[in-house]
Amino acid sequence: MQPSPPSPPFNALAARRLREALGMAPAHVAYGLRAQYGLGVPPETVIAWERGVAAPDATELTALAGVLWCSPGELLAAATTLREHRMARAIAPGDLARRVGLDAKAYLRMEESGRWRGNERQTAALADALSLGPRELITATGRDEELADMLRSAATTRWQAYVKPAAKLLPMDRHHLEAVLQQLYADYQARMVATNSWGSDVTGDSGGEAGRQYLARIVDHFWELARL
């Protein structure tokens, strides 16, 4: 028996505010969940959700959104995973798989593993379907470390060799991507050249440390330059 997927990041405060704005008591919400969706959720559970001591599962979240006249996304904290982004937009796994051009089972395996394996076209379709910017897309597809490794290599070797691989990860303008990678390379090399400047010590430790610090924050530098 496979373990059930984790509950989405529920926004307890938002749920309480939405309920109160409708003039409903927890008992009214519980009644709506039972009458409209057939869910036997008692008022005590609704209160526990709103206090943050429990969280609805995916089915309960969708039903709760219906009772509170809101979208599931309004009941979620900041989404980070593919599953959370999909749920926030109330898209069924099969529907998203079709829009992206994947078999439903293949998509679900990627979603459950947290590792996206779609090609460049499918990745672009995924970003469009879920309205994900490049930064959100990288995190949702579990490619943060892959991007970091690629950027470190681009900054320390030949940045031109990493334009195409980076483009597969990021649905962004190719010319803009080239300019950002070239700037990363230039910024890193400038720090390393400082090793031989009159302002550095004889061993060059200051320049080397500056380079290491730059590489440690390479992803942050990338997003800053890309302005995404």
C-alpha positions as CSV (number, residue, x, y, z in Angstrom):
1,M,0.0,0.0,0.0
2,Q,1.5,3.3,-1.1
3,P,1.5,6.1,1.5
4,S,-0.9,8.9,0.9
5,P,0.6,12.2,-0.5
6,P,1.3,14.9,2.1
7,S,-1.4,17.5,2.8
8,P,-1.0,20.7,0.9
9,P,0.4,23.8,2.7
10,F,-2.9,25.0,4.2
11,N,-3.4,28.7,5.1
12,A,-5.4,28.4,8.3
13,L,-5.8,32.2,8.8
14,A,-7.1,32.6,5.3
15,A,-9.7,29.9,5.9
16,R,-11.0,31.6,9.0
17,R,-11.1,35.0,7.5
18,L,-13.0,33.7,4.4
19,R,-15.5,31.9,6.7
20,E,-16.1,35.0,8.8
21,A,-16.5,37.2,5.8
22,L,-19.4,35.0,4.7
23,G,-20.9,35.2,8.2
24,M,-20.6,31.4,8.6
25,A,-19.9,29.5,11.8
26,P,-17.7,26.3,11.8
27,A,-20.9,24.3,12.0
28,H,-22.2,25.9,8.8
29,V,-18.9,24.9,7.0
30,A,-19.2,21.4,8.3
31,Y,-22.8,21.2,7.1
32,G,-21.8,22.4,3.7
33,L,-19.0,19.8,3.4
34,R,-21.5,17.1,4.2
35,A,-24.5,18.3,2.2
36,Q,-22.6,19.4,-0.9
37,Y,-19.6,17.0,-1.0
38,G,-20.6,14.0,1.2
39,L,-17.7,14.6,3.6
40,G,-18.3,13.8,7.2
41,V,-16.2,16.6,8.7
42,P,-17.4,17.7,12.1
43,P,-17.2,21.4,13.3
44,E,-14.4,20.5,15.6
45,T,-12.2,19.5,12.6
46,V,-13.0,22.8,10.9
47,I,-11.9,24.6,14.0
48,A,-8.7,22.5,14.1
49,W,-8.0,23.5,10.5
50,E,-8.4,27.2,11.3
51,R,-6.1,26.9,14.3
52,G,-3.4,25.2,12.3
53,V,-3.4,22.1,14.4
54,A,-4.7,20.0,11.5
55,A,-4.9,20.4,7.8
56,P,-7.4,19.2,5.2
57,D,-6.3,16.6,2.6
58,A,-6.6,17.3,-1.1
59,T,-10.2,16.3,-1.4
60,E,-11.2,18.2,1.7
61,L,-9.4,21.3,0.5
62,T,-11.2,21.4,-2.8
63,A,-14.5,20.9,-1.0
64,L,-13.7,23.6,1.5
65,A,-13.0,26.0,-1.2
66,G,-16.4,25.3,-2.7
67,V,-18.1,25.9,0.6
68,L,-16.2,29.1,1.2
69,W,-16.8,30.3,-2.4
70,C,-13.1,30.7,-3.2
71,S,-10.4,29.0,-5.3
72,P,-8.3,26.3,-3.7
73,G,-5.3,28.6,-4.2
74,E,-6.8,31.1,-1.7
75,L,-6.6,28.4,1.0
76,L,-3.0,27.5,0.4
77,A,0.2,29.1,1.7
78,A,2.9,29.8,-0.9
79,A,3.1,26.8,-3.3
80,T,6.5,25.4,-4.0
81,T,6.0,21.9,-5.5
82,L,4.3,20.8,-8.7
83,R,1.5,19.3,-6.7
84,E,0.9,22.4,-4.7
85,H,0.9,24.6,-7.8
86,R,-1.5,22.3,-9.6
87,M,-3.9,22.2,-6.6
88,A,-3.8,25.9,-6.2
89,R,-5.2,26.2,-9.7
90,A,-7.7,23.4,-9.2
91,I,-6.4,21.3,-12.1
92,A,-6.8,17.6,-12.1
93,P,-3.6,15.5,-12.7
94,G,-5.0,14.0,-15.9
95,D,-6.0,17.4,-17.3
96,L,-2.5,18.9,-16.6
97,A,-0.8,15.8,-18.2
98,R,-2.8,16.3,-21.3
99,R,-2.0,20.0,-21.5
100,V,1.7,19.3,-21.1
101,G,1.7,16.3,-23.5
102,L,2.4,13.5,-21.1
103,D,0.7,10.3,-20.1
104,A,-1.2,10.8,-16.9
105,K,0.7,8.0,-15.0
106,A,4.0,9.4,-16.1
107,Y,3.1,12.9,-14.9
108,L,2.0,11.6,-11.6
109,R,5.2,9.7,-11.1
110,M,7.1,13.0,-11.7
111,E,4.8,14.9,-9.3
112,E,5.1,12.3,-6.5
113,S,8.9,12.0,-6.9
114,G,9.4,15.8,-7.0
115,R,11.6,15.3,-10.0
116,W,10.5,16.7,-13.4
117,R,11.8,14.8,-16.5
118,G,9.8,16.5,-19.3
119,N,11.6,17.8,-22.4
120,E,12.0,21.5,-23.3
121,R,8.6,21.7,-25.0
122,Q,6.8,20.0,-22.2
123,T,8.6,22.2,-19.6
124,A,7.4,25.3,-21.4
125,A,3.9,23.9,-21.6
126,L,4.0,23.1,-17.8
127,A,5.1,26.7,-17.0
128,D,2.3,28.0,-19.2
129,A,-0.4,25.7,-17.7
130,L,0.6,26.6,-14.1
131,S,1.5,30.2,-14.8
132,L,5.0,29.7,-13.4
133,G,7.8,32.2,-13.8
134,P,11.3,30.8,-14.4
135,R,12.2,31.0,-10.7
136,E,9.0,29.2,-9.6
137,L,9.4,26.6,-12.3
138,I,13.0,25.7,-11.2
139,T,11.9,25.1,-7.6
140,A,8.7,23.3,-8.6
141,T,10.5,20.9,-10.9
142,G,13.2,20.1,-8.3
143,R,16.0,21.6,-10.4
144,D,17.5,24.2,-8.0
145,E,20.8,22.3,-7.5
146,E,21.0,21.3,-11.1
147,L,20.8,25.0,-12.0
148,A,23.4,25.9,-9.4
149,D,25.9,23.4,-10.7
150,M,25.3,24.6,-14.3
151,L,25.8,28.2,-13.4
152,R,29.0,27.5,-11.4
153,S,30.4,25.7,-14.5
154,A,29.3,28.6,-16.8
155,A,31.0,31.1,-14.6
156,T,34.3,29.2,-14.2
157,T,34.7,27.7,-17.7
158,R,33.2,28.6,-21.1
159,W,29.8,30.1,-20.5
160,Q,28.8,29.6,-24.2
161,A,28.7,25.8,-23.6
162,Y,25.9,26.2,-21.1
163,V,23.4,28.3,-23.0
164,K,21.6,25.4,-24.6
165,P,21.5,23.2,-21.4
166,A,20.2,26.2,-19.4
167,A,17.6,27.0,-22.0
168,K,16.2,23.5,-21.5
169,L,15.6,24.3,-17.8
170,L,14.4,27.8,-18.2
171,P,11.7,29.1,-20.6
172,M,13.2,32.5,-21.1
173,D,14.5,34.5,-24.1
174,R,17.6,32.9,-25.4
175,H,19.4,36.3,-26.0
176,H,18.6,37.4,-22.5
177,L,19.9,34.1,-21.1
178,E,23.1,34.4,-23.1
179,A,23.7,37.9,-21.7
180,V,23.1,36.8,-18.1
181,L,25.5,33.9,-18.4
182,Q,28.1,36.1,-20.0
183,Q,27.8,38.6,-17.2
184,L,28.1,35.9,-14.5
185,Y,31.3,34.7,-16.2
186,A,32.6,38.3,-16.3
187,D,31.7,39.0,-12.7
188,Y,33.4,35.9,-11.4
189,Q,36.5,36.4,-13.5
190,A,36.8,40.0,-12.3
191,R,36.9,38.7,-8.7
192,M,39.6,36.1,-9.6
193,V,41.7,38.7,-11.4
194,A,41.7,40.7,-8.2
195,T,44.0,38.0,-6.9
196,N,46.8,39.6,-9.0
197,S,45.9,43.2,-8.3
198,W,48.0,45.5,-6.1
199,G,45.2,45.5,-3.5
200,S,45.4,41.7,-2.8
201,D,47.9,40.0,-0.5
202,V,50.8,38.0,-1.9
203,T,49.0,34.7,-1.6
204,G,46.0,35.8,-3.5
205,D,43.7,34.6,-0.7
206,S,41.4,37.6,-0.9
207,G,40.7,37.1,-4.6
208,G,40.2,33.4,-4.1
209,E,37.8,34.0,-1.2
210,A,35.9,36.5,-3.2
211,G,35.5,34.0,-6.0
212,R,34.3,31.3,-3.6
213,Q,31.8,33.6,-2.0
214,Y,30.5,34.6,-5.5
215,L,30.0,30.9,-6.5
216,A,28.3,30.1,-3.2
217,R,25.6,32.6,-4.1
218,I,25.6,32.0,-7.9
219,V,21.9,31.3,-8.2
220,D,21.0,34.5,-6.3
221,H,23.3,36.4,-8.7
222,F,21.7,34.8,-11.7
223,W,18.2,35.8,-10.6
224,E,19.3,39.3,-9.8
225,L,20.9,39.7,-13.3
226,A,17.9,38.1,-15.0
227,R,15.5,40.2,-13.0
228,L,13.0,37.4,-12.8
